[in-house]
């Protein structure tokens, strides 16, 4: 069974504690076409806990990819099979996260120093599923940061059957820097990623790292096959409103932030009825109206009220009512 082709011209990155299922449903109100990625899920969590807790998602999220953290080929193969059974469109192996917790589990960015291990994992994943198997990685780790090292890693993993590489265009320091610092301090190396596409023209190369606007993203498409936006999409979600038009040629009118939040209401109501707390969903929408009149009051109202026991949909609607109104008519809580 072959999977439908995924158009990765624009992807939204896997982000721990951020790109959960509620966030992805919200993003889907802003863009129908962008490929969305889950938070990283470890193979151990899937194999030794209740998998539905990590794998369940809403049908509207397609195309959606599951990102795995792990290094044991057998476990990766079983989890790739689960990804297909659950209906994910892609399964992605994390070879880029530099956190101590991930390193202690022998996966994430440290795997870049073990290309053969990654290749064995990719082969096991491909042997156990028919959906695309992709790898997300850095340009290097520690002092293993030459372009030749990057080529060796990509070439070895490609030989195992991986044809899609998502490259965070920074190397990672495995000690001495926090994960946050590893997203900011190592310099961006876009040229290395561009060169990868030239040297491996048959591979699909997606660039990630430091992309803040759709204009920046479109410039990268002159050199690579796709872009992945991370924190900018989370902190300023309205940037996603134009993705379908600018990257996929959709002629339908793009949603406004107000229309997107309206479209999110039914999901919020259904989740509240299932016992989900309001703030677990609304924490993802805080940046939606950045720059608009009333945006600060919108954020404040949610921050002060969404966490309260029994907080319902009216809290979110009251927050939206703060927008585009004279200050004396905006909702004031407390």
C-alpha positions as CSV (number, residue, x, y, z in Angstrom):
1,X,0.0,0.0,0.0
2,X,1.6,3.3,-1.0
3,X,0.9,6.5,0.9
4,X,-0.3,9.6,-1.0
5,X,2.5,12.0,-1.8
6,X,3.0,14.6,0.9
7,X,3.7,18.2,-0.2
8,X,6.2,19.5,2.3
9,X,6.7,22.9,0.8
10,X,5.7,24.3,4.2
11,X,5.9,22.4,7.5
12,X,5.3,23.3,11.1
13,X,8.0,21.9,13.4
14,X,7.7,19.4,16.2
15,X,8.1,21.3,19.4
16,X,8.1,19.7,22.8
17,X,5.3,20.9,25.1
18,X,3.9,23.0,22.3
19,X,2.8,21.1,19.2
20,X,0.3,18.9,21.0
21,X,-3.0,17.7,19.5
22,X,-4.9,20.8,20.6
23,X,-2.3,23.1,19.1
24,X,-2.3,21.2,15.8
25,X,-6.1,21.5,15.5
26,X,-5.8,25.2,16.1
27,X,-3.1,25.5,13.5
28,X,-5.3,23.6,11.0
29,X,-7.9,26.4,11.2
30,X,-5.1,28.7,9.9
31,X,-3.7,26.4,7.1
32,X,-5.3,23.4,5.5
33,X,-2.1,22.5,3.5
34,X,0.9,22.8,5.8
35,X,2.3,19.5,7.1
36,X,2.0,19.4,10.9
37,X,4.4,17.4,13.2
38,X,3.7,16.0,16.6
39,X,5.8,16.6,19.7
40,X,8.6,14.0,19.9
41,X,7.3,10.7,21.4
42,X,9.8,8.2,22.6
43,X,9.6,4.6,21.6
44,X,9.5,3.6,25.2
45,X,6.4,5.7,25.9
46,X,4.6,4.1,23.0
47,X,5.6,0.5,23.8
48,X,5.3,0.6,27.6
49,X,2.4,3.0,28.2
50,X,-1.1,3.4,26.7
51,X,-0.3,4.4,23.1
52,X,-3.6,6.2,22.6
53,X,-2.5,8.8,25.0
54,X,0.3,9.8,22.6
55,X,-1.1,8.8,19.3
56,X,-4.7,10.0,19.2
57,X,-5.4,13.0,17.1
58,X,-8.3,14.8,15.3
59,X,-9.0,13.8,11.6
60,X,-8.7,17.5,10.6
61,X,-5.0,17.4,11.3
62,X,-4.0,15.6,8.1
63,X,-1.4,15.8,6.7
64,X,0.2,15.0,10.1
65,X,3.5,13.3,10.9
66,X,4.5,11.5,14.1
67,X,8.0,12.2,15.3
68,X,9.7,9.4,17.2
69,X,12.7,9.5,19.6
70,X,14.7,6.3,19.9
71,X,17.6,4.4,18.6
72,X,16.8,0.7,18.9
73,X,15.9,-0.6,15.5
74,X,13.4,-3.2,16.7
75,X,11.5,-0.6,18.8
76,X,11.6,2.0,16.0
77,X,10.1,-0.6,13.6
78,X,7.3,-1.5,16.0
79,X,6.5,2.2,16.5
80,X,6.6,3.0,12.8
81,X,4.0,0.2,12.3
82,X,1.9,1.8,15.0
83,X,2.2,5.2,13.3
84,X,0.7,3.6,10.1
85,X,-2.0,1.8,12.0
86,X,-3.1,5.0,13.6
87,X,-3.3,6.7,10.2
88,X,-0.3,9.1,10.3
89,X,0.9,10.4,7.0
90,X,4.6,10.2,7.8
91,X,6.9,9.0,10.6
92,X,9.9,11.1,11.4
93,X,13.0,10.1,13.4
94,X,14.5,12.8,15.7
95,X,18.3,13.1,15.3
96,X,18.4,16.8,16.3
97,X,17.3,17.3,19.9
98,X,20.3,18.1,22.1
99,X,18.7,17.9,25.6
100,X,20.5,15.9,28.3
101,X,17.4,13.8,28.8
102,X,17.4,12.8,25.2
103,X,21.1,12.1,25.1
104,X,20.8,9.9,28.2
105,X,18.4,7.8,26.2
106,X,20.9,7.6,23.4
107,X,18.8,9.4,20.8
108,X,18.3,12.8,19.4
109,X,21.2,14.9,18.2
110,X,23.9,12.5,19.5
111,X,22.7,10.0,16.9
112,X,24.4,12.2,14.2
113,X,27.6,10.6,15.5
114,X,26.2,7.1,14.8
115,X,25.1,7.2,11.2
116,X,25.0,3.4,10.9
117,X,22.7,3.2,13.9
118,X,20.4,5.7,12.3
119,X,20.5,3.8,9.0
120,X,19.6,0.5,10.9
121,X,16.7,2.3,12.5
122,X,15.5,3.8,9.3
123,X,15.6,0.4,7.6
124,X,13.6,-1.2,10.4
125,X,11.0,1.6,10.2
126,X,10.7,1.2,6.4
127,X,10.4,-2.6,6.8
128,X,7.5,-2.2,9.1
129,X,5.4,0.5,7.4
130,X,4.5,1.9,4.0
131,X,4.2,5.5,5.0
132,X,7.2,7.8,4.4
133,X,10.1,7.5,6.9
134,X,11.9,10.8,7.3
135,X,14.8,12.1,9.5
136,X,15.2,15.5,11.2
137,X,18.8,16.4,12.1
138,X,21.3,19.2,12.6
139,X,24.2,20.2,10.4
140,X,26.6,18.6,12.9
141,X,27.4,18.1,16.6
142,X,30.2,19.4,18.7
143,X,33.4,19.3,16.6
144,X,31.9,17.0,14.1
145,X,30.7,19.9,12.0
146,X,32.4,19.8,8.7
147,X,30.4,19.6,5.5
148,X,32.0,16.3,4.7
149,X,30.7,14.9,8.0
150,X,27.2,16.1,7.1
151,X,27.4,14.5,3.7
152,X,28.6,11.2,5.2
153,X,25.6,11.2,7.6
154,X,23.0,12.0,4.9
155,X,24.6,9.6,2.4
156,X,24.7,6.7,4.9
157,X,21.0,7.2,6.0
158,X,19.9,7.7,2.4
159,X,21.4,4.4,1.5
160,X,19.1,2.8,4.0
161,X,16.1,4.1,2.1
162,X,15.4,7.6,3.6
163,X,14.7,10.1,0.9
164,X,13.5,13.1,3.0
165,X,15.8,15.0,5.3
166,X,14.7,17.9,7.5
167,X,17.8,19.9,8.4
168,X,17.9,22.3,11.3
169,X,20.6,24.6,9.8
170,X,22.6,24.8,13.0
171,X,25.0,22.4,14.7
172,X,24.3,21.3,18.2
173,X,26.6,21.3,21.2
174,X,25.8,18.2,23.2
175,X,27.2,19.7,26.4
176,X,27.5,23.3,27.7
177,X,24.4,24.7,26.1
178,X,20.7,24.2,27.0
179,X,18.2,23.2,24.3
180,X,17.1,26.8,24.2
181,X,20.7,28.0,23.7
182,X,21.2,25.4,21.0
183,X,18.4,27.0,19.1
184,X,20.0,30.4,19.2
185,X,23.8,30.4,19.8
186,X,25.2,28.1,17.1
187,X,25.2,30.2,13.9
188,X,22.8,29.4,11.1
189,X,24.4,27.5,8.2
190,X,21.9,27.8,5.4
191,X,24.6,27.4,2.7
192,X,25.4,23.9,3.9
193,X,21.7,22.9,3.5
194,X,21.6,24.5,0.1
195,X,24.7,22.6,-0.9
196,X,23.2,19.3,0.3
197,X,20.4,19.8,-2.2
198,X,22.9,20.4,-5.0
199,X,25.0,17.3,-4.0
200,X,22.0,15.0,-3.4
201,X,19.5,16.2,-6.0
202,X,17.4,13.1,-5.7
203,X,16.7,13.7,-2.0
204,X,14.0,15.9,-0.7
205,X,15.7,18.5,1.5
206,X,13.6,20.6,4.0
207,X,15.3,23.5,5.7
208,X,14.5,24.5,9.3
209,X,15.9,27.1,11.7
210,X,15.6,30.9,12.2
211,X,12.7,31.3,9.7
212,X,10.4,34.0,11.0
213,X,8.2,35.1,8.0
214,X,6.7,33.6,4.9
215,X,8.8,36.0,2.8
216,X,12.0,34.4,4.3
217,X,10.5,31.0,3.8
218,X,9.8,31.6,0.1
219,X,13.5,32.7,-0.4
220,X,14.7,29.4,0.8
221,X,12.5,27.6,-1.8
222,X,14.9,28.9,-4.4
223,X,17.5,26.4,-3.0
224,X,15.6,23.6,-1.3
225,X,12.4,21.6,-1.6
226,X,10.6,22.9,1.5
227,X,10.7,24.9,4.7
228,X,9.9,24.1,8.3
229,X,8.9,26.9,10.6
230,X,8.9,26.4,14.3
231,X,8.8,29.0,17.1
232,X,7.6,31.8,14.9
233,X,4.5,29.9,13.9
234,X,3.8,29.2,17.6
235,X,4.5,32.7,18.9
236,X,2.8,34.5,16.0
237,X,0.3,32.0,14.6
238,X,-1.3,34.5,12.2
239,X,1.8,34.0,10.0
240,X,0.1,30.7,9.0
241,X,-3.0,32.4,7.5
242,X,-1.3,33.1,4.2
243,X,0.5,29.7,3.8
244,X,-2.1,28.0,1.6
245,X,-2.1,30.9,-0.9
246,X,1.6,31.7,-0.9
247,X,3.0,28.1,-1.0
248,X,0.2,26.0,-2.4
249,X,-1.5,28.3,-4.8
250,X,-4.9,28.1,-3.1
251,X,-7.3,30.7,-4.5
252,X,-9.8,30.6,-1.7
253,X,-9.8,33.5,0.6
254,X,-7.3,33.1,3.4
255,X,-8.8,32.9,6.9
256,X,-8.5,35.9,9.2
257,X,-7.4,35.3,12.8
258,X,-10.9,36.1,13.9
259,X,-12.4,33.4,11.5
260,X,-9.8,30.9,12.6
261,X,-10.7,31.3,16.3
262,X,-14.4,31.0,15.4
263,X,-13.6,27.8,13.6
264,X,-11.8,26.5,16.7
265,X,-14.8,27.0,19.0
266,X,-16.6,23.7,18.1
267,X,-13.4,21.7,18.9
268,X,-12.9,23.6,22.2
269,X,-16.5,22.9,23.2
270,X,-16.2,19.2,22.4
271,X,-13.0,18.9,24.3
272,X,-14.4,20.7,27.3
273,X,-17.3,18.2,27.3
274,X,-14.7,15.4,27.4
275,X,-13.1,16.9,30.5
276,X,-10.2,18.8,28.9
277,X,-9.3,22.0,30.8
278,X,-9.8,25.2,28.8
279,X,-6.2,26.5,29.4
280,X,-4.7,23.3,27.9
281,X,-6.2,24.6,24.6
282,X,-6.1,28.4,24.9
283,X,-2.5,28.5,25.8
284,X,-1.7,27.9,22.1
285,X,-3.8,30.9,20.9
286,X,-2.2,33.6,23.0
287,X,-0.1,35.1,20.2
288,X,-2.8,35.0,17.5
289,X,-3.7,38.6,17.6
290,X,-0.3,40.1,18.2
291,X,-0.2,43.7,16.9
292,X,-3.9,44.2,16.9
293,X,-5.8,46.6,19.2
294,X,-6.9,44.7,22.2
295,X,-4.4,41.9,21.8
296,X,-2.9,42.5,25.3
297,X,-6.3,42.4,26.9
298,X,-7.1,39.2,24.9
299,X,-4.0,37.6,26.3
300,X,-4.5,38.9,29.8
301,X,-8.1,37.7,30.0
302,X,-7.1,34.2,29.0
303,X,-4.1,34.1,31.2
304,X,-6.2,35.2,34.2
305,X,-9.3,33.1,33.6
306,X,-8.7,30.1,31.4
307,X,-7.0,28.1,34.2
308,X,-9.8,28.4,36.7
309,X,-11.9,25.3,37.5
310,X,-14.9,25.1,35.3
311,X,-13.7,27.7,32.8
312,X,-15.8,27.3,29.7
313,X,-16.0,28.5,26.1
314,X,-17.4,31.9,27.2
315,X,-14.0,32.7,28.7
316,X,-12.4,32.5,25.2
317,X,-15.3,34.4,23.6
318,X,-15.0,37.1,26.2
319,X,-11.3,37.4,25.4
320,X,-12.0,37.7,21.7
321,X,-14.5,40.5,22.5
322,X,-11.5,42.5,23.8
323,X,-10.4,43.0,20.2
324,X,-11.1,46.0,18.1
325,X,-13.2,47.7,20.8
326,X,-12.5,51.0,22.5
327,X,-10.6,50.4,25.8
328,X,-13.7,51.3,28.0
329,X,-15.7,48.5,26.3
330,X,-13.1,45.7,26.6
331,X,-13.6,42.9,29.1
332,X,-11.8,43.6,32.4
333,X,-11.5,40.7,34.8
334,X,-10.7,40.6,38.5
